Amino acid sequence: MIHSDIIIIGSGPGGYRAAHHAALHGLSVTIIEKSEAGGTCLNRGCIPTKTLCRNAEIVDILRHADTFGLNGEGYALNFGRVMQRKLEVVTQLRSSVETLMQTPGITLVRGAASFADAHTVVVGDEQYTADNIIIATGSDSKCPPIEGTTLPGVVTSTELLDIDHLPKRLCIIGAGVIGMEFASVFSSFGSNVTVIEFLKECLPVLDSDIAKRLRQTIGKRGVEFYMQSAVKCITQTEGEEGAKQLTVNFEKKGKPVSIDADVVLIATGRKPCTEGLALENAGIEYSPKGIVVDDNFQTNVSGVYAIGDVNGRCLLAHAATFQGLHVVNSILNRPNDIQFDIMPSAIFTNPEAASVGLSEDQLKASQHPYECRKGFYRSNGKALAMNETDGMIKLLIDTAENQRIIGCHAFGAHSADMVQEISALMNSGTTLPQLANIIHIHPTLSEILHDMAL
C-alpha cells in the first residue's frame, strides 16, 4: 500500500495542473492515468481541433489571396500532411506534460483506477491511499438513441480527428461547439458540409444574436444548416457506382427530409467518465449528469473532490484547471480569489466567437436593468487592414450598479482575445466609464471595445 498527500485520477488539464501546483507547495501526489497524459483535451479535443482550425484558417486566407495582391500562386490541400501536423503538435505537448509529471513529489501511475473505499484507490494489484482524492476523469462523447449510429462511417469527434481522408460529404448532427468547429474546418478543407440541429439556434452558450450572425456567416461559405430538425434514423444505402453511402433521415417542422453523406459526425454533447471508478464503494453521490459537488468541488464524501467535465458544471479545459487549483489551495489552506462566475469561453470557427458573463437573453428574461452596446468590425482600421470586417461585439452593462460590465459576446477575428480582455476587467469590477479611460493601442481590434465605451 502506497500513501501520498493527494491522489489525482486523470491527467488532463485539471489533473496535471493540480498535481504540479500541489507538488510545488510541498505535497506528495500520486496521479493515475489509464490512457495518454494530457487527457481528452490534449489528445482528442482542444489541441488537435485547434490545430486543424489553424490549417483551415490558412486555407481561407489563400482563397482570398488576390485581395492581398497575390495572383496566380495557387495551392493544393495535402490532407495527409494536415493530419500529420496535428499529430506532431499533440505529440510535442504530450511529451511536455509527461515531463511536468516528473516534477519532484509527483508519481505518475499508469492504469485504470477504482475506489476500494473512500480513501483507497486500486490500480491493478496495487493499493494507493491518501487523505485527499481528486477525481479528474473528464468526459466522453455522448451518442443519442438514434437508430444507425453504429454503422460504418458514423463517427464521434475522436474518430473524425483520426480520419485518413477528406470526406466529400460530411453531415454533422448537432450545432454546439464541437459541431460548429468541425463544420467550419471541413468546409474550409473542401467537404460539402450539412449541419442538423434540434434547437432553434446554434451554440446555446452564446448570445442568440451573436450565434445567429455567426451561423449566417458560416452559411455564406457553403455550410447548409437545418435548424429545428429532429433526426429519426441513419441508414446505409447504395450510392454511385455501387459504393455504400449513409442517409440521415430527419424531420424539419413535421416534414420528412433526408441527406446523403459519406461520413456522419455525432456531435450531440458529452457525458461524464465515471464508468469503472466504483464510486459506490466510496459512497460518492453521482448521476448521469456527473459527480455531485459543492461550491468547493468536494463530493458528499469528506476529502474527495471532483473537478472538470466529470462534475458536469462547466465543460471547459480551463474550468477544470482552475477548479483543480482551487481544490489544492483549499487543501493547503491557501486563500484564492478565483471567480468561477466569470468564465470566458471561445468557439474556434472561422470567424471565431467568444463570450463571458451574462447574455442579453438572460438579462431580458430576468428583467434586470441593463444597457447593451454594440461594436462592429467594419468600422475598425485594423479589421479593414486584415480583410476581416465581418464581426460584431456586444457589451452588457449593469445600469443598476454603477455601469459595471457584466457580459461580453462576440464573433469575428480574434474575438477570443478581446473577450479575454473583458474577462480581466470583469474580475476587477470595471465599469464602462473606467474602460473608456483605458488607453488602447492604435490600430488594434480591441479599439472596438474602447469605442463602445465612449
C-alpha positions, -999 to 999 in steps of 0.1 A, spaced: 0 0 0 14 34 -11 4 66 7 6 102 -5 -10 135 4 -32 136 -27 -43 111 -52 -55 125 -86 -73 103 -110 -68 116 -145 -40 136 -161 -60 161 -182 -57 199 -178 -74 197 -144 -54 168 -131 -18 176 -143 -21 213 -134 -34 204 -99 -6 178 -94 21 203 -104 6 231 -82 4 207 -52 40 194 -57 54 229 -59 38 236 -25 54 205 -9 26 179 -12 32 144 -24 10 135 -53 1 102 -70 -16 109 -103 -32 79 -121 -38 78 -158 -52 49 -178 -46 64 -213 -24 92 -226 -10 120 -205 -29 152 -212 -63 137 -213 -90 143 -238 -82 180 -243 -47 175 -255 -51 142 -273 -87 141 -287 -101 175 -281 -90 211 -278 -54 209 -291 -59 187 -322 -91 205 -331 -75 239 -328 -45 227 -349 -70 218 -377 -87 252 -372 -54 269 -379 -49 249 -411 -84 258 -422 -77 295 -415 -47 294 -437 -68 278 -465 -94 306 -461 -67 333 -463 -53 317 -495 -88 317 -511 -87 355 -509 -50 358 -518 -58 382 -547 -71 407 -521 -36 409 -508 -20 412 -543 -10 375 -546 -20 364 -581 -17 330 -597 1 313 -567 -24 286 -562 -24 258 -537 -34 221 -532 -45 208 -499 -24 178 -487 -48 163 -462 -23 137 -451 2 164 -442 -26 183 -423 -33 153 -401 5 146 -397 10 182 -384 -19 177 -359 -2 145 -346 32 164 -343 16 191 -322 -2 167 -300 29 145 -295 51 175 -286 26 188 -260 20 153 -246 58 150 -241 58 183 -222 30 171 -199 49 138 -192 80 159 -184 59 180 -160 48 148 -143 84 141 -134 84 171 -110 97 160 -76 68 150 -54 47 136 -83 44 99 -90 27 90 -123 9 56 -122 -3 40 -155 -36 21 -153 -73 22 -145 -82 34 -111 -112 22 -90 -122 30 -54 -119 3 -27 -132 27 -1 -134 65 5 -97 70 7 -82 39 -10 -78 35 -48 -68 3 -66 -48 2 -98 -41 -34 -109 -28 -53 -78 -16 -21 -60 -35 0 -35 -30 37 -30 -42 58 -1 -45 95 6 -64 118 28 -75 138 -2 -85 124 -36 -93 144 -67 -114 128 -95 -105 144 -128 -115 118 -153 -132 141 -178 -159 132 -203 -167 111 -234 -188 118 -265 -225 112 -259 -244 93 -285 -282 99 -288 -306 70 -290 -309 71 -328 -310 40 -350 -280 36 -372 -253 53 -350 -232 21 -351 -230 20 -389 -196 23 -405 -189 59 -413 -209 73 -383 -182 88 -360 -177 109 -330 -151 137 -328 -125 112 -316 -127 92 -349 -131 122 -371 -98 136 -357 -81 105 -369 -98 102 -403 -73 93 -431 -92 110 -459 -112 142 -466 -149 132 -468 -166 146 -499 -199 149 -480 -200 154 -442 -232 155 -422 -230 168 -387 -257 161 -361 -255 189 -335 -247 226 -338 -229 230 -305 -193 240 -301 -179 206 -315 -203 205 -344 -197 242 -354 -159 239 -352 -158 208 -374 -184 223 -398 -161 254 -402 -129 233 -406 -141 207 -431 -160 232 -451 -127 252 -455 -109 220 -464 -134 214 -492 -160 190 -478 -197 195 -486 -210 201 -450 -245 199 -437 -255 205 -401 -287 193 -385 -297 208 -351 -328 201 -329 -328 236 -314 -339 269 -330 -304 283 -330 -268 270 -329 -244 275 -299 -268 280 -270 -239 290 -249 -237 323 -269 -260 353 -270 -286 343 -296 -279 374 -317 -243 366 -320 -250 329 -326 -274 337 -354 -249 361 -371 -221 336 -368 -243 308 -383 -253 331 -412 -216 339 -419 -206 303 -420 -237 295 -441 -225 320 -467 -193 299 -470 -214 269 -481 -224 251 -449 -260 241 -451 -280 243 -418 -312 226 -409 -324 241 -376 -353 228 -355 -348 194 -371 -351 160 -353 -330 131 -366 -350 99 -368 -325 74 -381 -294 68 -401 -294 42 -428 -268 28 -452 -277 28 -489 -260 21 -522 -246 53 -538 -229 60 -571 -211 31 -587 -223 7 -560 -204 24 -532 -220 25 -498 -233 58 -485 -251 70 -454 -285 86 -454 -296 108 -424 -334 109 -421 -349 137 -401 -380 159 -397 -380 197 -400 -411 212 -387 -430 180 -393 -418 174 -428 -395 144 -436 -361 153 -451 -331 131 -459 -294 139 -465 -269 116 -481 -233 117 -467 -201 98 -468 -193 105 -431 -218 114 -403 -204 131 -372 -224 127 -340 -218 160 -321 -246 160 -295 -226 166 -264 -205 149 -238 -211 126 -208 -190 123 -176 -164 95 -174 -175 76 -142 -176 40 -155 -152 17 -138 -144 41 -109 -166 20 -85 -178 53 -69 -204 33 -49 -175 17 -29 -167 51 -16 -203 62 -12 -198 91 -37 -230 106 -50 -233 109 -88 -259 109 -116 -258 107 -154 -250 145 -153 -219 140 -133 -205 136 -98 -223 159 -74 -201 185 -57 -204 216 -36 -190 251 -44 -156 239 -33 -159 209 -57 -160 185 -28 -183 155 -31 -206 143 -3 -175 123 10 -151 145 30 -117 148 13 -129 135 -20 -133 161 -48 -144 161 -85 -131 187 -110 -137 194 -147 -161 177 -170 -168 148 -146 -187 170 -123 -208 184 -152 -207 220 -140 -186 235 -169 -172 215 -197 -142 237 -205 -105 227 -201 -96 260 -183 -126 255 -160 -111 221 -150 -77 237 -145 -89 264 -122 -112 241 -103 -81 219 -96 -61 249 -84 -89 259 -61 -91 224 -46 -54 222 -40 -54 257 -24 -83 246 -2 -63 215 9 -33 238 16 -55 264 34 -43 290 9 -68 316 0 -76 324 -36 -98 349 -54 -108 327 -84 -142 340 -96 -159 310 -112 -189 330 -122 -167 349 -147 -159 320 -171 -148 330 -206 -152 306 -235 -145 305 -272 -156 287 -303 -128 285 -329 -148 286 -361 -137 310 -388 -146 337 -378 -143 327 -342 -167 335 -314 -164 341 -277 -183 350 -246 -181 358 -209 -207 367 -183 -244 373 -188 -260 374 -222 -287 398 -233 -311 369 -235 -305 361 -198 -308 398 -188 -341 402 -207 -355 370 -190 -345 382 -155 -358 418 -162 -326 431 -147 -319 467 -158 -291 468 -184 -276 485 -214 -264 468 -245 -237 484 -266 -227 471 -300 -195 474 -319 -187 464 -355 -155 452 -372 -164 470 -404 -156 504 -388 -123 493 -373 -90 502 -391 -71 471 -381 -100 449 -392 -101 466 -426 -63 462 -430 -67 424 -421 -96 420 -445 -116 408 -415 -146 431 -415 -173 405 -407 -178 407 -369 -197 422 -340 -193 426 -303 -220 431 -277 -211 446 -243 -236 443 -215 -237 469 -187 -255 468 -154 -273 501 -152 -284 493 -116 -249 491 -103 -226 519 -114 -224 508 -151 -204 477 -142 -195 454 -171 -214 421 -167 -210 404 -201 -195 404 -235 -204 382 -265 -186 385 -298 -178 369 -332 -151 379 -356 -113 377 -359 -95 373 -326 -128 378 -307 -115 353 -280 -86 377 -273 -110 407 -269 -134 387 -246 -104 378 -225 -97 415 -220 -132 420 -208 -129 389 -185 -99 406 -168 -118 438 -164 -149 420 -150 -127 403 -124 -117 437 -112 -153 450 -112 -145 475 -140 -172 500 -151 -180 513 -186 -165 548 -177 -133 532 -165 -130 512 -197 -133 545 -216 -103 558 -197 -80 528 -205 -56 537 -233 -57 512 -262 -30 507 -288 -38 520 -323 -45 503 -346 -59 472 -329 -91 452 -330 -95 459 -292 -102 495 -301 -137 483 -309 -141 478 -272 -128 512 -264 -151 529 -290 -181 511 -275 -173 526 -241 -171 562 -253 
